[in-house]
Amino acid sequence: MLTDAGKAYLLSCRRGLRTLSGGSEVLEARRTNPSGVIKIACPLQMARGILTPLLKEFIARFLALRMEIEHYAFGWDQEPREDVDVFFKLRAPKDSVRKIHSYPGTVRGLFARPAYVIAAGSPSSPQQLSAHRCAGSGVWKLTRGRKEVTPNIAFHIVTSDPGVNLTFALNGLGITVLPLWMAKHPDNRNGLVPILPLWKPEPITLCALYCGSSRLTPKVQALLDFLAEYIGTDRDPRLKQDRAKGYFTDLKLPPTSGP
């Protein structure tokens, strides 16, 4: 038999359990219907090529969740500010206080306009790229099987923006590295030819950095899972209804990064 003190203790515990249960229900409701503002920072190309085409679907699915998009230049490589919920980078940092969620990487290739190849010739080896006009940045690491070379290239145009590189190639100005989905887009495929097709530039990896405990906040979890349904799949908006096979890397493979 419970004493009076025991009965009072039992009632107090039951009230506490009801409070905990109510809190769990509120949290679960937030997880299924997240609300508030989620602030993200991402490269400009991602904002235009991925986020913008998916805004309609995102808003329709998460009516109570608002998004703030802050885009930055490709060369910007710093730890994100504390007020940014999710920070997308084109290469995983070696040391970060934030957790990392990886997405399929983008396969790339070397391309030029046919008229340029007719006028300047086509290189037969990576080393011959130094004799051509090229647009790009950093170091081009080209692989063929287990072979890897880094040709010494003095870029005619220094840029990491694939949009600028695409214009450079389509105007017949020289050779550049492009994402396959961009080079083989219906608007571009007839104006470009592959250069050194057996040599592959490093893929571009995409990762999301975020703060949080072992269980993500509802709004961050919602965004990461939502994008995972599209990035690197047949539903990726960059593909324009093409199939994803061959355009993206497998997440099971070791990640690589490109400039």
N, C-alpha and C positions, 0 to 999 in steps of 0.2 A: 504494500500500500504506500502511495506517495504521501509524504508529509506536506504540510502547507507550503513550506519553502520549495519542495520538489514540484508541486503543482504550479507555483508561480514561475519556476524556472522552465517548466515544460511549455507553458503558455508563451513565455518570452521567446523560447527557441522556435515555436511554431510561427510567431509573428516574423522572426528573422528569416525563416525559410520562405515564407510568403513574399517577403521583400526581395530576397535573392531570386526567387522564381520570376517575380514581376520584372526585375532588372534584366534577367536573361531573355525574357520575351521581348522587351524593348530593344535589346541589342540584336536579337535575331531579326526583328522587323527592320532594323536599320540595315542589316546585311542583305536582306532580300529587296529592300527599297531604300538604297542609300540616298542621303540628302546633303545639302550644303554646297560648298565650293571646293573643287579640286583644282589646284594650280599646277600646271606642268610646264616644263621648258624642254624644247626639242630643236633639232636643226630645221632650218627653213624648208628644206626639201621634204622632210617628214610632215611638217605642218601642211604643206600644199598637196603632197602626193598621197598621204594616208589619212590624216585627221580630217581635213576638209571634206573629202568624199564620204566619210563615215559619220559626219555630224548629224545628219538626219536620222540615221539608225540609232545613234547614241542617245539623242534627245528623246526619241520615241520610247526607248527602253528604260531610261532613267529620268523621268519627268522632274523629280525633285532634286536632281544633281546638276549643278552648274559647273562649267569648265572655263578656266582662264588659261589661254595659250600664250606662252612667251617664246618666240623663236630667236635663235642666235646663229652667228656665223659658224661655219664648219670648223674653223681653226680655234674656236673658243674652247679651252680645255681646262676648266677649273672645277673645284668642288662646288656643287650647287648651294645656293643660299638656303637658310633654314626655313624661309617661307614658301619654298617650292616643295610640293608634295611628291612629285615624280619627275625625275630628271633623265631624259633620254640622251645617250651618248653613242657615238659610232665606234667606240672602242672601250672595253672594260678597263677601269682604272686598276693599277697594281695595288693600290692601298686606298681604301675608302671607309669612312665610318658608316656608310649606308649599305643596305643589302642590295643584291643585284638579281634582276630577273632577265634572262636572256631570251631573245627571239631569233628565228632563222636569219642567217646572214644573206647578203645579196651577192650573187655570182657576177663577175665582171669579165670584160674582154677588151682587146685592143681593136679600134675601128678607125676607118678613114673613108673619105668619099672616093668613089671610083676615079673621078677626074684627077685627084691628087696622086693616086697610085700610077695612073697612066703617065703623068708628068714627072713624078719623082721616083717611080719604081717602088717595089715592095721589098722591105727588108727580109732577108732569108734567115737571120739570126737576131737574137735580142741585142747583141753588141752593135749591130748596124743601125739601131734606133738613134744612136748619137748623131748620125749623119742626117736625120730628118727633123723637120719642125714638129714639135710635140707640145701639148698643153697638159698640165697636171701639177702635182705638188709632191713634196717629200721624195721618197725613194720607191721606185717601181720594183717590187719583188715578183719575179716571174718564175713559175714552176712548170716543169714538164716531167711528170712522174716524180722521181726522187731528186731530180736536178733542180737547183735554184740558182738564178742569176739576178744580179742587180746592175743593169746597164747604167753607164755614166751618161746622164742626159742633162743637158742645159736647156730647160724648158723655155720655149719661145713666149708662152703665156703661162704664168704661175697662178694657179687657182685650184681649189678643191671643190668648186661648185660644179656638179654634173651638168647643170643647165648651160653654163658657160662652155664647158667642154663639148657638149652636144652641138652648140652653135658653131664652135670652132671647126668641128669635123664636118658638119653639113655644108659649111661654106667652102670646103675644099682647102682649108688652111694647113692641115697636117693630121697627125695621128694623136689619139687620146685614148684614155681608159674610160669605158662607160659601163653602167649596169646593163646586163643583158636585157632586162625588161624594157629599158629605155631605148637601147639600140634596135631592138626588134619590135618596137611599137609600130603599128600600121602606118603611122605618119612618117616614120624614119627608116624603116627596114630597106626600102628601095633606094635610099640615098647613101647607104653605108655598106662597106665590105669589111669582113674580119681581116685583121693583120696578125700574122703569127698565131693562127688558131690553135696550134698545139701547145702554146705557152699561155699559162693562166695567171693573171694578176691575183693578188690576195683578195678574197671576198671582204665585203664590208660587214662587220658584225654590228648588231643593234642590241643594246641592253638598257634596261630601266633601273635607275637607282632610286631607292626610297628608304624612309625611316620607318621603324615599326618593330614590334615584338614578334614572337614566333607566329602569331596570328595577325594578319594585316587588318588595318582599319577598313571598314566596309567600302568607303569610296575608292580607296586605292586598289583593293581587291577587285572591285567591279571594273575599274579601268583596265587593269592588267589582263583580267580574264576576257574582257570584251575584245581587246586588241589581239589576243592570242587566237581568236576565232578567225582572224583575217590575215594577219601578217605572215607571209610565207606560205599561204594556202591558195587554193584555186579562187578564193573569194577576195584575195588581195586586190585593192582598188587600183594599184599601179599596173596590173596585168591587162586591164581592159578586156576581161572575159577570156583571156588566154589561160592555158593550164600552167600550174606552178612548177611542174617537173623541169629540172634543169636550170631554173632561175634562182633558186635559193639553196642554202646549205642545210644539211641535216643537223639538228640540234644535238644528236648523239655523237657527232664528230668533234674533235678538239677545236675550240674556237680560234679564229685568226682575225686579224684586223688590218685595215688598209687606210691609207691617208685620205 
